[in-house]
Amino acid sequence: MLRPSSTQILKNGESRYSLVIAVARRAREIMDQAFEEKVPTEENPVKMAVEQFARNEYRIIEDPSLKKK
């Protein structure tokens, strides 16, 4: 898969900062799961997380109370 741009992944005015945080959290989940199962990851977990967001397997949920006014 070609690297998707952030504009292809972001929808409804979501911020790039939220995307970065969400991808980092998902990448950490991938690594933790691989560690628990004692399975080596063959692909970069950040790349895997970005691809999952691009395929809409995961969504970004922003807390509206944290947005600037």
PQR file of N, CA, C, O and H, with PARSE charges and radii, in Angstrom:
ATOM      1  N   MET A   1       0.843  -1.176   0.000 -0.4000 1.5000
ATOM      2  CA  MET A   1       0.000   0.000   0.000 -0.0000 2.0000
ATOM      3  C   MET A   1       0.889   1.240   0.000  0.5500 1.7000
ATOM      4  O   MET A   1       1.881   1.301   0.727 -0.5500 1.4000
ATOM      5  N   LEU A   2       0.537   2.208  -0.803 -0.4000 1.5000
ATOM      6  CA  LEU A   2       1.250   3.474  -0.804 -0.0000 2.0000
ATOM      7  C   LEU A   2       0.953   4.217   0.488  0.5500 1.7000
ATOM      8  O   LEU A   2      -0.107   4.050   1.091 -0.5500 1.4000
ATOM      9  H   LEU A   2      -0.269   2.158  -1.394  0.4000 1.0000
ATOM     10  N   ARG A   3       1.893   5.025   0.893 -0.4000 1.5000
ATOM     11  CA  ARG A   3       1.680   5.788   2.122 -0.0000 2.0000
ATOM     12  C   ARG A   3       0.548   6.782   1.927  0.5500 1.7000
ATOM     13  O   ARG A   3       0.619   7.633   1.040 -0.5500 1.4000
ATOM     14  H   ARG A   3       2.754   5.160   0.404  0.4000 1.0000
ATOM     15  N   PRO A   4      -0.491   6.688   2.738 -0.5600 1.5000
ATOM     16  CA  PRO A   4      -1.586   7.656   2.606  0.2800 2.0000
ATOM     17  C   PRO A   4      -1.194   8.982   3.251  0.5500 1.7000
ATOM     18  O   PRO A   4      -0.460   9.011   4.239 -0.5500 1.4000
ATOM     19  N   SER A   5      -1.683  10.061   2.689 -0.4000 1.5000
ATOM     20  CA  SER A   5      -1.418  11.369   3.288 -0.0000 2.0000
ATOM     21  C   SER A   5      -2.376  11.582   4.452  0.5500 1.7000
ATOM     22  O   SER A   5      -3.413  10.925   4.546 -0.5500 1.4000
ATOM     23  H   SER A   5      -2.279  10.038   1.886  0.4000 1.0000
ATOM     24  N   SER A   6      -2.025  12.487   5.319 -0.4000 1.5000
ATOM     25  CA  SER A   6      -2.876  12.738   6.479 -0.0000 2.0000
ATOM     26  C   SER A   6      -4.245  13.268   6.050  0.5500 1.7000
ATOM     27  O   SER A   6      -5.242  13.018   6.728 -0.5500 1.4000
ATOM     28  H   SER A   6      -1.182  13.020   5.243  0.4000 1.0000
ATOM     29  N   THR A   7      -4.302  13.992   4.938 -0.4000 1.5000
ATOM     30  CA  THR A   7      -5.593  14.519   4.481 -0.0000 2.0000
ATOM     31  C   THR A   7      -6.516  13.409   3.992  0.5500 1.7000
ATOM     32  O   THR A   7      -7.737  13.563   4.013 -0.5500 1.4000
ATOM     33  H   THR A   7      -3.492  14.195   4.387  0.4000 1.0000
ATOM     34  N   GLN A   8      -5.940  12.293   3.553 -0.4000 1.5000
ATOM     35  CA  GLN A   8      -6.770  11.165   3.140 -0.0000 2.0000
ATOM     36  C   GLN A   8      -7.363  10.441   4.341  0.5500 1.7000
ATOM     37  O   GLN A   8      -8.438   9.849   4.239 -0.5500 1.4000
ATOM     38  H   GLN A   8      -4.948  12.168   3.536  0.4000 1.0000
ATOM     39  N   ILE A   9      -6.680  10.483   5.467 -0.4000 1.5000
ATOM     40  CA  ILE A   9      -7.120   9.770   6.660 -0.0000 2.0000
ATOM     41  C   ILE A   9      -8.065  10.621   7.502  0.5500 1.7000
ATOM     42  O   ILE A   9      -9.057  10.116   8.028 -0.5500 1.4000
ATOM     43  H   ILE A   9      -5.807  10.964   5.550  0.4000 1.0000
ATOM     44  N   LEU A  10      -7.757  11.918   7.631 -0.4000 1.5000
ATOM     45  CA  LEU A  10      -8.541  12.800   8.495 -0.0000 2.0000
ATOM     46  C   LEU A  10      -9.882  13.141   7.869  0.5500 1.7000
ATOM     47  O   LEU A  10      -9.984  13.390   6.668 -0.5500 1.4000
ATOM     48  H   LEU A  10      -6.952  12.328   7.204  0.4000 1.0000
ATOM     49  N   LYS A  11     -10.905  13.147   8.707 -0.4000 1.5000
ATOM     50  CA  LYS A  11     -12.258  13.469   8.262 -0.0000 2.0000
ATOM     51  C   LYS A  11     -12.904  14.422   9.269  0.5500 1.7000
ATOM     52  O   LYS A  11     -12.489  14.482  10.426 -0.5500 1.4000
ATOM     53  H   LYS A  11     -10.822  12.945   9.683  0.4000 1.0000
ATOM     54  N   ASN A  12     -13.892  15.146   8.837 -0.4000 1.5000
ATOM     55  CA  ASN A  12     -14.711  15.992   9.705 -0.0000 2.0000
ATOM     56  C   ASN A  12     -13.908  16.960  10.560  0.5500 1.7000
ATOM     57  O   ASN A  12     -14.234  17.157  11.730 -0.5500 1.4000
ATOM     58  H   ASN A  12     -14.229  15.097   7.897  0.4000 1.0000
ATOM     59  N   GLY A  13     -12.887  17.557  10.015 -0.4000 1.5000
ATOM     60  CA  GLY A  13     -12.125  18.560  10.741 -0.0000 2.0000
ATOM     61  C   GLY A  13     -11.240  18.023  11.844  0.5500 1.7000
ATOM     62  O   GLY A  13     -10.866  18.774  12.745 -0.5500 1.4000
ATOM     63  H   GLY A  13     -12.622  17.397   9.064  0.4000 1.0000
ATOM     64  N   GLU A  14     -10.893  16.751  11.804 -0.4000 1.5000
ATOM     65  CA  GLU A  14     -10.004  16.188  12.816 -0.0000 2.0000
ATOM     66  C   GLU A  14      -8.614  16.807  12.650  0.5500 1.7000
ATOM     67  O   GLU A  14      -8.209  17.155  11.541 -0.5500 1.4000
ATOM     68  H   GLU A  14     -11.197  16.141  11.073  0.4000 1.0000
ATOM     69  N   SER A  15      -7.909  16.934  13.733 -0.4000 1.5000
ATOM     70  CA  SER A  15      -6.598  17.579  13.670 -0.0000 2.0000
ATOM     71  C   SER A  15      -5.492  16.561  13.402  0.5500 1.7000
ATOM     72  O   SER A  15      -5.625  15.375  13.705 -0.5500 1.4000
ATOM     73  H   SER A  15      -8.237  16.651  14.634  0.4000 1.0000
ATOM     74  N   ARG A  16      -4.414  17.051  12.832 -0.4000 1.5000
ATOM     75  CA  ARG A  16      -3.254  16.187  12.583 -0.0000 2.0000
ATOM     76  C   ARG A  16      -2.658  15.709  13.898  0.5500 1.7000
ATOM     77  O   ARG A  16      -2.158  14.588  13.994 -0.5500 1.4000
ATOM     78  H   ARG A  16      -4.306  18.014  12.586  0.4000 1.0000
ATOM     79  N   TYR A  17      -2.717  16.569  14.911 -0.4000 1.5000
ATOM     80  CA  TYR A  17      -2.214  16.199  16.230 -0.0000 2.0000
ATOM     81  C   TYR A  17      -2.966  14.965  16.740  0.5500 1.7000
ATOM     82  O   TYR A  17      -2.352  14.048  17.285 -0.5500 1.4000
ATOM     83  H   TYR A  17      -3.123  17.480  14.834  0.4000 1.0000
ATOM     84  N   SER A  18      -4.271  14.938  16.569 -0.4000 1.5000
ATOM     85  CA  SER A  18      -5.077  13.786  17.004 -0.0000 2.0000
ATOM     86  C   SER A  18      -4.682  12.529  16.249  0.5500 1.7000
ATOM     87  O   SER A  18      -4.652  11.440  16.822 -0.5500 1.4000
ATOM     88  H   SER A  18      -4.770  15.683  16.126  0.4000 1.0000
ATOM     89  N   LEU A  19      -4.378  12.674  14.965 -0.4000 1.5000
ATOM     90  CA  LEU A  19      -3.944  11.532  14.169 -0.0000 2.0000
ATOM     91  C   LEU A  19      -2.615  10.988  14.689  0.5500 1.7000
ATOM     92  O   LEU A  19      -2.443   9.776  14.818 -0.5500 1.4000
ATOM     93  H   LEU A  19      -4.402  13.559  14.500  0.4000 1.0000
ATOM     94  N   VAL A  20      -1.684  11.882  14.984 -0.4000 1.5000
ATOM     95  CA  VAL A  20      -0.373  11.457  15.488 -0.0000 2.0000
ATOM     96  C   VAL A  20      -0.528  10.715  16.809  0.5500 1.7000
ATOM     97  O   VAL A  20       0.083   9.665  17.005 -0.5500 1.4000
ATOM     98  H   VAL A  20      -1.823  12.866  14.879  0.4000 1.0000
ATOM     99  N   ILE A  21      -1.332  11.248  17.706 -0.4000 1.5000
ATOM    100  CA  ILE A  21      -1.553  10.602  19.010 -0.0000 2.0000
ATOM    101  C   ILE A  21      -2.230   9.250  18.824  0.5500 1.7000
ATOM    102  O   ILE A  21      -1.828   8.270  19.451 -0.5500 1.4000
ATOM    103  H   ILE A  21      -1.828  12.101  17.547  0.4000 1.0000
ATOM    104  N   ALA A  22      -3.245   9.181  17.977 -0.4000 1.5000
ATOM    105  CA  ALA A  22      -3.971   7.930  17.757 -0.0000 2.0000
ATOM    106  C   ALA A  22      -3.071   6.864  17.138  0.5500 1.7000
ATOM    107  O   ALA A  22      -3.123   5.701  17.539 -0.5500 1.4000
ATOM    108  H   ALA A  22      -3.571   9.978  17.468  0.4000 1.0000
ATOM    109  N   VAL A  23      -2.255   7.249  16.173 -0.4000 1.5000
ATOM    110  CA  VAL A  23      -1.342   6.292  15.535 -0.0000 2.0000
ATOM    111  C   VAL A  23      -0.307   5.801  16.547  0.5500 1.7000
ATOM    112  O   VAL A  23       0.015   4.613  16.575 -0.5500 1.4000
ATOM    113  H   VAL A  23      -2.214   8.194  15.848  0.4000 1.0000
ATOM    114  N   ALA A  24       0.211   6.701  17.370 -0.4000 1.5000
ATOM    115  CA  ALA A  24       1.197   6.303  18.379 -0.0000 2.0000
ATOM    116  C   ALA A  24       0.587   5.325  19.382  0.5500 1.7000
ATOM    117  O   ALA A  24       1.223   4.340  19.756 -0.5500 1.4000
ATOM    118  H   ALA A  24      -0.050   7.665  17.347  0.4000 1.0000
ATOM    119  N   ARG A  25      -0.629   5.593  19.810 -0.4000 1.5000
ATOM    120  CA  ARG A  25      -1.296   4.690  20.764 -0.0000 2.0000
ATOM    121  C   ARG A  25      -1.557   3.323  20.134  0.5500 1.7000
ATOM    122  O   ARG A  25      -1.349   2.290  20.770 -0.5500 1.4000
ATOM    123  H   ARG A  25      -1.146   6.393  19.506  0.4000 1.0000
ATOM    124  N   ARG A  26      -2.009   3.324  18.897 -0.4000 1.5000
ATOM    125  CA  ARG A  26      -2.283   2.053  18.222 -0.0000 2.0000
ATOM    126  C   ARG A  26      -0.984   1.280  17.989  0.5500 1.7000
ATOM    127  O   ARG A  26      -0.958   0.060  18.145 -0.5500 1.4000
ATOM    128  H   ARG A  26      -2.177   4.163  18.380  0.4000 1.0000
ATOM    129  N   ALA A  27       0.083   1.971  17.621 -0.4000 1.5000
ATOM    130  CA  ALA A  27       1.370   1.308  17.422 -0.0000 2.0000
ATOM    131  C   ALA A  27       1.846   0.677  18.723  0.5500 1.7000
ATOM    132  O   ALA A  27       2.400  -0.422  18.713 -0.5500 1.4000
ATOM    133  H   ALA A  27       0.061   2.962  17.494  0.4000 1.0000
ATOM    134  N   ARG A  28       1.634   1.366  19.849 -0.4000 1.5000
ATOM    135  CA  ARG A  28       1.997   0.817  21.154 -0.0000 2.0000
ATOM    136  C   ARG A  28       1.173  -0.431  21.456  0.5500 1.7000
ATOM    137  O   ARG A  28       1.702  -1.410  21.983 -0.5500 1.4000
ATOM    138  H   ARG A  28       1.184   2.259  19.857  0.4000 1.0000
ATOM    139  N   GLU A  29      -0.122  -0.402  21.125 -0.4000 1.5000
ATOM    140  CA  GLU A  29      -0.966  -1.586  21.327 -0.0000 2.0000
ATOM    141  C   GLU A  29      -0.458  -2.768  20.506  0.5500 1.7000
ATOM    142  O   GLU A  29      -0.427  -3.900  20.987 -0.5500 1.4000
ATOM    143  H   GLU A  29      -0.551   0.393  20.697  0.4000 1.0000
ATOM    144  N   ILE A  30      -0.065  -2.499  19.279 -0.4000 1.5000
ATOM    145  CA  ILE A  30       0.447  -3.554  18.407 -0.0000 2.0000
ATOM    146  C   ILE A  30       1.712  -4.166  19.008  0.5500 1.7000
ATOM    147  O   ILE A  30       1.859  -5.388  19.046 -0.5500 1.4000
ATOM    148  H   ILE A  30      -0.090  -1.579  18.888  0.4000 1.0000
ATOM    149  N   MET A  31       2.618  -3.317  19.473 -0.4000 1.5000
ATOM    150  CA  MET A  31       3.857  -3.810  20.073 -0.0000 2.0000
ATOM    151  C   MET A  31       3.590  -4.578  21.367  0.5500 1.7000
ATOM    152  O   MET A  31       4.191  -5.627  21.600 -0.5500 1.4000
ATOM    153  H   MET A  31       2.498  -2.324  19.442  0.4000 1.0000
ATOM    154  N   ASP A  32       2.699  -4.064  22.205 -0.4000 1.5000
ATOM    155  CA  ASP A  32       2.374  -4.754  23.463 -0.0000 2.0000
ATOM    156  C   ASP A  32       1.770  -6.123  23.200  0.5500 1.7000
ATOM    157  O   ASP A  32       2.106  -7.095  23.876 -0.5500 1.4000
ATOM    158  H   ASP A  32       2.211  -3.212  22.016  0.4000 1.0000
ATOM    159  N   GLN A  33       0.879  -6.200  22.220 -0.4000 1.5000
ATOM    160  CA  GLN A  33       0.254  -7.473  21.868 -0.0000 2.0000
ATOM    161  C   GLN A  33       1.297  -8.459  21.346  0.5500 1.7000
ATOM    162  O   GLN A  33       1.274  -9.635  21.706 -0.5500 1.4000
ATOM    163  H   GLN A  33       0.606  -5.410  21.671  0.4000 1.0000
ATOM    164  N   ALA A  34       2.194  -7.993  20.516 -0.4000 1.5000
ATOM    165  CA  ALA A  34       3.252  -8.853  19.975 -0.0000 2.0000
ATOM    166  C   ALA A  34       4.178  -9.334  21.094  0.5500 1.7000
ATOM    167  O   ALA A  34       4.630 -10.479  21.080 -0.5500 1.4000
ATOM    168  H   ALA A  34       2.213  -7.037  20.223  0.4000 1.0000
ATOM    169  N   PHE A  35       4.457  -8.460  22.061 -0.4000 1.5000
ATOM    170  CA  PHE A  35       5.315  -8.827  23.181 -0.0000 2.0000
ATOM    171  C   PHE A  35       4.648  -9.883  24.061  0.5500 1.7000
ATOM    172  O   PHE A  35       5.286 -10.852  24.473 -0.5500 1.4000
ATOM    173  H   PHE A  35       4.090  -7.530  22.072  0.4000 1.0000
ATOM    174  N   GLU A  36       3.356  -9.686  24.344 -0.4000 1.5000
ATOM    175  CA  GLU A  36       2.614 -10.644  25.178 -0.0000 2.0000
ATOM    176  C   GLU A  36       2.529 -12.008  24.516  0.5500 1.7000
ATOM    177  O   GLU A  36       2.639 -13.036  25.184 -0.5500 1.4000
ATOM    178  H   GLU A  36       2.839  -8.899  24.009  0.4000 1.0000
ATOM    179  N   GLU A  37       2.334 -12.019  23.215 -0.4000 1.5000
ATOM    180  CA  GLU A  37       2.212 -13.279  22.478 -0.0000 2.0000
ATOM    181  C   GLU A  37       3.572 -13.836  22.074  0.5500 1.7000
ATOM    182  O   GLU A  37       3.658 -14.919  21.494 -0.5500 1.4000
ATOM    183  H   GLU A  37       2.244 -11.184  22.672  0.4000 1.0000
ATOM    184  N   LYS A  38       4.643 -13.087  22.384 -0.4000 1.5000
ATOM    185  CA  LYS A  38       6.014 -13.479  22.041 -0.0000 2.0000
ATOM    186  C   LYS A  38       6.171 -13.757  20.547  0.5500 1.7000
ATOM    187  O   LYS A  38       6.795 -14.734  20.135 -0.5500 1.4000
ATOM    188  H   LYS A  38       4.573 -12.207  22.855  0.4000 1.0000
ATOM    189  N   VAL A  39       5.584 -12.865  19.756 -0.4000 1.5000
ATOM    190  CA  VAL A  39       5.643 -12.960  18.302 -0.0000 2.0000
ATOM    191  C   VAL A  39       6.405 -11.745  17.780  0.5500 1.7000
ATOM    192  O   VAL A  39       6.030 -10.612  18.079 -0.5500 1.4000
ATOM    193  H   VAL A  39       5.077 -12.071  20.091  0.4000 1.0000
ATOM    194  N   PRO A  40       7.459 -11.960  17.011 -0.5600 1.5000
ATOM    195  CA  PRO A  40       8.173 -10.794  16.472  0.2800 2.0000
ATOM    196  C   PRO A  40       7.335 -10.093  15.398  0.5500 1.7000
ATOM    197  O   PRO A  40       6.644 -10.736  14.609 -0.5500 1.4000
ATOM    198  N   THR A  41       7.413  -8.776  15.390 -0.4000 1.5000
ATOM    199  CA  THR A  41       6.700  -8.019  14.356 -0.0000 2.0000
ATOM    200  C   THR A  41       7.591  -7.938  13.132  0.5500 1.7000
ATOM    201  O   THR A  41       8.766  -7.584  13.227 -0.5500 1.4000
ATOM    202  H   THR A  41       7.974  -8.253  16.032  0.4000 1.0000
ATOM    203  N   GLU A  42       7.035  -8.262  12.003 -0.4000 1.5000
ATOM    204  CA  GLU A  42       7.808  -8.245  10.759 -0.0000 2.0000
ATOM    205  C   GLU A  42       7.727  -6.903  10.067  0.5500 1.7000
ATOM    206  O   GLU A  42       8.533  -6.599   9.188 -0.5500 1.4000
ATOM    207  H   GLU A  42       6.081  -8.550  11.925  0.4000 1.0000
ATOM    208  N   GLU A  43       6.749  -6.097  10.464 -0.4000 1.5000
ATOM    209  CA  GLU A  43       6.551  -4.789   9.852 -0.0000 2.0000
ATOM    210  C   GLU A  43       6.602  -3.731  10.950  0.5500 1.7000
ATOM    211  O   GLU A  43       6.317  -4.020  12.113 -0.5500 1.4000
ATOM    212  H   GLU A  43       6.094  -6.344  11.178  0.4000 1.0000
ATOM    213  N   ASN A  44       6.956  -2.538  10.584 -0.4000 1.5000
ATOM    214  CA  ASN A  44       7.015  -1.440  11.529 -0.0000 2.0000
ATOM    215  C   ASN A  44       5.618  -1.208  12.118  0.5500 1.7000
ATOM    216  O   ASN A  44       4.661  -1.054  11.358 -0.5500 1.4000
ATOM    217  H   ASN A  44       7.187  -2.304   9.640  0.4000 1.0000
ATOM    218  N   PRO A  45       5.473  -1.178  13.455 -0.5600 1.5000
ATOM    219  CA  PRO A  45       4.151  -1.001  14.054  0.2800 2.0000
ATOM    220  C   PRO A  45       3.499   0.342  13.721  0.5500 1.7000
ATOM    221  O   PRO A  45       2.274   0.428  13.646 -0.5500 1.4000
ATOM    222  N   VAL A  46       4.292   1.378  13.524 -0.4000 1.5000
ATOM    223  CA  VAL A  46       3.719   2.680  13.150 -0.0000 2.0000
ATOM    224  C   VAL A  46       3.109   2.592  11.756  0.5500 1.7000
ATOM    225  O   VAL A  46       2.017   3.106  11.516 -0.5500 1.4000
ATOM    226  H   VAL A  46       5.288   1.308  13.585  0.4000 1.0000
ATOM    227  N   LYS A  47       3.815   1.941  10.843 -0.4000 1.5000
ATOM    228  CA  LYS A  47       3.286   1.757   9.489 -0.0000 2.0000
ATOM    229  C   LYS A  47       1.999   0.940   9.530  0.5500 1.7000
ATOM    230  O   LYS A  47       1.039   1.253   8.825 -0.5500 1.4000
ATOM    231  H   LYS A  47       4.702   1.522  11.038  0.4000 1.0000
ATOM    232  N   MET A  48       1.977  -0.106  10.354 -0.4000 1.5000
ATOM    233  CA  MET A  48       0.778  -0.928  10.480 -0.0000 2.0000
ATOM    234  C   MET A  48      -0.387  -0.100  11.009  0.5500 1.7000
ATOM    235  O   MET A  48      -1.512  -0.235  10.530 -0.5500 1.4000
ATOM    236  H   MET A  48       2.756  -0.360  10.927  0.4000 1.0000
ATOM    237  N   ALA A  49      -0.125   0.751  11.990 -0.4000 1.5000
ATOM    238  CA  ALA A  49      -1.175   1.586  12.577 -0.0000 2.0000
ATOM    239  C   ALA A  49      -1.717   2.589  11.558  0.5500 1.7000
ATOM    240  O   ALA A  49      -2.929   2.781  11.462 -0.5500 1.4000
ATOM    241  H   ALA A  49       0.789   0.860  12.380  0.4000 1.0000
ATOM    242  N   VAL A  50      -0.835   3.222  10.805 -0.4000 1.5000
ATOM    243  CA  VAL A  50      -1.277   4.187   9.784 -0.0000 2.0000
ATOM    244  C   VAL A  50      -2.151   3.489   8.755  0.5500 1.7000
ATOM    245  O   VAL A  50      -3.188   4.021   8.360 -0.5500 1.4000
ATOM    246  H   VAL A  50       0.150   3.066  10.882  0.4000 1.0000
ATOM    247  N   GLU A  51      -1.745   2.309   8.319 -0.4000 1.5000
ATOM    248  CA  GLU A  51      -2.528   1.567   7.334 -0.0000 2.0000
ATOM    249  C   GLU A  51      -3.896   1.182   7.888  0.5500 1.7000
ATOM    250  O   GLU A  51      -4.886   1.198   7.155 -0.5500 1.4000
ATOM    251  H   GLU A  51      -0.902   1.876   8.639  0.4000 1.0000
ATOM    252  N   GLN A  52      -3.963   0.839   9.168 -0.4000 1.5000
ATOM    253  CA  GLN A  52      -5.249   0.495   9.777 -0.0000 2.0000
ATOM    254  C   GLN A  52      -6.176   1.704   9.817  0.5500 1.7000
ATOM    255  O   GLN A  52      -7.375   1.571   9.572 -0.5500 1.4000
ATOM    256  H   GLN A  52      -3.159   0.827   9.763  0.4000 1.0000
ATOM    257  N   PHE A  53      -5.639   2.875  10.120 -0.4000 1.5000
ATOM    258  CA  PHE A  53      -6.466   4.087  10.092 -0.0000 2.0000
ATOM    259  C   PHE A  53      -6.886   4.423   8.667  0.5500 1.7000
ATOM    260  O   PHE A  53      -8.012   4.870   8.447 -0.5500 1.4000
ATOM    261  H   PHE A  53      -4.665   2.984  10.319  0.4000 1.0000
ATOM    262  N   ALA A  54      -6.012   4.217   7.708 -0.4000 1.5000
ATOM    263  CA  ALA A  54      -6.340   4.501   6.308 -0.0000 2.0000
ATOM    264  C   ALA A  54      -7.439   3.576   5.795  0.5500 1.7000
ATOM    265  O   ALA A  54      -8.259   3.983   4.972 -0.5500 1.4000
ATOM    266  H   ALA A  54      -5.097   3.854   7.886  0.4000 1.0000
ATOM    267  N   ARG A  55      -7.461   2.335   6.276 -0.4000 1.5000
ATOM    268  CA  ARG A  55      -8.494   1.371   5.868 -0.0000 2.0000
ATOM    269  C   ARG A  55      -9.763   1.487   6.720  0.5500 1.7000
ATOM    270  O   ARG A  55     -10.678   0.673   6.591 -0.5500 1.4000
ATOM    271  H   ARG A  55      -6.796   2.004   6.945  0.4000 1.0000
ATOM    272  N   ASN A  56      -9.813   2.490   7.578 -0.4000 1.5000
ATOM    273  CA  ASN A  56     -10.959   2.735   8.468 -0.0000 2.0000
ATOM    274  C   ASN A  56     -11.226   1.584   9.436  0.5500 1.7000
ATOM    275  O   ASN A  56     -12.367   1.374   9.846 -0.5500 1.4000
ATOM    276  H   ASN A  56      -9.070   3.151   7.682  0.4000 1.0000
ATOM    277  N   GLU A  57     -10.195   0.844   9.801 -0.4000 1.5000
ATOM    278  CA  GLU A  57     -10.342  -0.191  10.815 -0.0000 2.0000
ATOM    279  C   GLU A  57     -10.404   0.432  12.205  0.5500 1.7000
ATOM    280  O   GLU A  57     -10.967  -0.149  13.133 -0.5500 1.4000
ATOM    281  H   GLU A  57      -9.267   1.014   9.468  0.4000 1.0000
ATOM    282  N   TYR A  58      -9.820   1.620  12.337 -0.4000 1.5000
ATOM    283  CA  TYR A  58      -9.840   2.374  13.591 -0.0000 2.0000
ATOM    284  C   TYR A  58     -10.229   3.796  13.261  0.5500 1.7000
ATOM    285  O   TYR A  58      -9.979   4.289  12.161 -0.5500 1.4000
ATOM    286  H   TYR A  58      -9.363   2.092  11.584  0.4000 1.0000
ATOM    287  N   ARG A  59     -10.853   4.455  14.242 -0.4000 1.5000
ATOM    288  CA  ARG A  59     -11.271   5.844  14.058 -0.0000 2.0000
ATOM    289  C   ARG A  59     -10.668   6.709  15.144  0.5500 1.7000
ATOM    290  O   ARG A  59     -10.317   6.222  16.219 -0.5500 1.4000
ATOM    291  H   ARG A  59     -11.057   4.054  15.136  0.4000 1.0000
ATOM    292  N   ILE A  60     -10.551   7.981  14.861 -0.4000 1.5000
ATOM    293  CA  ILE A  60     -10.081   8.954  15.830 -0.0000 2.0000
ATOM    294  C   ILE A  60     -11.304   9.528  16.527  0.5500 1.7000
ATOM    295  O   ILE A  60     -12.228  10.027  15.884 -0.5500 1.4000
ATOM    296  H   ILE A  60     -10.836   8.377  13.988  0.4000 1.0000
ATOM    297  N   ILE A  61     -11.292   9.448  17.841 -0.4000 1.5000
ATOM    298  CA  ILE A  61     -12.383  10.030  18.626 -0.0000 2.0000
ATOM    299  C   ILE A  61     -11.788  11.144  19.463  0.5500 1.7000
ATOM    300  O   ILE A  61     -10.996  10.903  20.375 -0.5500 1.4000
ATOM    301  H   ILE A  61     -10.542   9.043  18.363  0.4000 1.0000
ATOM    302  N   GLU A  62     -12.179  12.367  19.140 -0.4000 1.5000
ATOM    303  CA  GLU A  62     -11.658  13.532  19.841 -0.0000 2.0000
ATOM    304  C   GLU A  62     -12.625  13.953  20.937  0.5500 1.7000
ATOM    305  O   GLU A  62     -13.842  13.851  20.781 -0.5500 1.4000
ATOM    306  H   GLU A  62     -12.822  12.562  18.399  0.4000 1.0000
ATOM    307  N   ASP A  63     -12.077  14.422  22.031 -0.4000 1.5000
ATOM    308  CA  ASP A  63     -12.875  14.949  23.128 -0.0000 2.0000
ATOM    309  C   ASP A  63     -13.172  16.412  22.825  0.5500 1.7000
ATOM    310  O   ASP A  63     -12.253  17.230  22.809 -0.5500 1.4000
ATOM    311  H   ASP A  63     -11.089  14.506  22.158  0.4000 1.0000
ATOM    312  N   PRO A  64     -14.439  16.761  22.584 -0.5600 1.5000
ATOM    313  CA  PRO A  64     -14.759  18.148  22.207  0.2800 2.0000
ATOM    314  C   PRO A  64     -14.409  19.164  23.299  0.5500 1.7000
ATOM    315  O   PRO A  64     -14.208  20.341  22.997 -0.5500 1.4000
ATOM    316  N   SER A  65     -14.335  18.738  24.539 -0.4000 1.5000
ATOM    317  CA  SER A  65     -14.024  19.677  25.606 -0.0000 2.0000
ATOM    318  C   SER A  65     -12.559  20.107  25.585  0.5500 1.7000
ATOM    319  O   SER A  65     -12.192  21.083  26.239 -0.5500 1.4000
ATOM    320  H   SER A  65     -14.498  17.783  24.785  0.4000 1.0000
ATOM    321  N   LEU A  66     -11.714  19.381  24.834 -0.4000 1.5000
ATOM    322  CA  LEU A  66     -10.301  19.720  24.769 -0.0000 2.0000
ATOM    323  C   LEU A  66      -9.957  20.643  23.602  0.5500 1.7000
ATOM    324  O   LEU A  66      -8.823  21.110  23.502 -0.5500 1.4000
ATOM    325  H   LEU A  66     -12.012  18.587  24.303  0.4000 1.0000
ATOM    326  N   LYS A  67     -10.911  20.911  22.726 -0.4000 1.5000
ATOM    327  CA  LYS A  67     -10.653  21.792  21.575 -0.0000 2.0000
ATOM    328  C   LYS A  67     -10.571  23.242  22.020  0.5500 1.7000
ATOM    329  O   LYS A  67     -11.225  23.659  22.976 -0.5500 1.4000
ATOM    330  H   LYS A  67     -11.833  20.531  22.807  0.4000 1.0000
ATOM    331  N   LYS A  68      -9.736  24.012  21.292 -0.4000 1.5000
ATOM    332  CA  LYS A  68      -9.621  25.448  21.577 -0.0000 2.0000
ATOM    333  C   LYS A  68     -10.905  26.136  21.186  0.5500 1.7000
ATOM    334  O   LYS A  68     -11.605  25.717  20.264 -0.5500 1.4000
ATOM    335  H   LYS A  68      -9.204  23.673  20.516  0.4000 1.0000
ATOM    336  N   LYS A  69     -11.197  27.193  21.901 -0.4000 1.5000
ATOM    337  CA  LYS A  69     -12.406  27.973  21.608 -0.0000 2.0000
ATOM    338  C   LYS A  69     -12.067  29.191  20.812  0.5500 1.7000
ATOM    339  O   LYS A  69     -12.955  29.972  20.470 -0.5500 1.4000
ATOM    340  H   LYS A  69     -10.628  27.533  22.650  0.4000 1.0000
TER
END
